[in-house]
Amino acid sequence: SVAIWGNYAAVGCPEWKEFDVDNGRVLIFERNQGGTGHWGYVTWVIGSDTHASNPPGGSRAACGYRIDMYDNYLGITCREQNSLAPVWPGMGAGFIFDRTNGWQQTAKLVHTPQGGDPETSAQPLLFGQTLDMDKLDGDSRGLLVLTTSIRLGVSNNLGGAWVFAENQGGSGIFGEIAVHRMATTPGSDCGLGGAISAWAD
């Protein structure tokens, strides 16, 4: 996955191997870095707790599976990252980084199961299958982030989509404001969230 905004470009490398684990990373490049017209390497990012959740000898996290950029923000997904508490394999997570703060991580996006949610730890949720970011004109919540899973469901892949908003729950906090999912239909697959697009209006 790749993304570009202004003079910056980000390239996802979800199979980047580190300590014999495909935890992945995202490489950031800047226009005119190293010469006029040259796109030079600046730095790389990865989810802050990826090494703890997917240690050597374990399963991969696949950071950089999907990425997007908006203004000063870079969003990435690690769709196979394990959840630390509770320990769910392949739960997945999203991360937001801020260019104005040296590409430091400012938020982690995760799906917190609510009462009646059908997901279990029996299969990877793959939260972070897709990612898109945009802003609503005149909306005080700032940046909106849409991410999906194609495996929401117990016995089938129904899928789901989540919307997070900046400054939801506090300044600089990205809080979940909406969830969209298919009604549980035993024995059927839908894969809601295989592709998405967000548009501010």
Steps between C-alpha positions, in 0.01 A plus 500: 500500500620853423381852584611850407418846635679814385874441515477177698444141395459187712552141387373201695722193534277252690739210443811680626667237712644587838622240750360228268149649522320685217401791723536745214562875500413813304773699324464877464654703216520875440520685169830683443661306785855439378466714188252693288232270364631209704271306735732422790444267791418676830402240760282197569215435742331200659232457766650574843405167660550277195816334629331420831186359340677307223837394645769288329379148433136609487254606233548804279338842548510621136538871583453710189237274348293812432608864535358845432613860547304817571664836566757436778368155591606154389272207574614138477346163580662191646214272407645183654639649822410298806295660775687524831199501732310282445746293301322458167710383204480716190263757652662783304551869581540841340749775590513875435829692468554879495755654263517823704617294797781320323269223372430393858203275568203694637225237510425128482167386353350172615156347501369450853235225495167608642216295644347281232795526261543170318880491474701247701866409535447196279620673182696815405279809479737675255399846626675733256411325175451845348562861608387843384528845662326830432357808672144627513466866405436705812497195727668564836591133531778550247642199319276201441648153451312209343636147532351156446520130570385228260473240775254636751289197597522171684446235232520715187670809358227762522736798526462841659608865481598742777518879502734682739505877557780722623433682829230249589531445874763770546742723310711295259319176583363288216178344625263253334177675393330245274501131408340348192453126465290239329229321691613153607389243244629150586684329220539807277797722421489867404845646562362850560796736491701340223522846339402845630517870424430805719400846378454806716178694452 
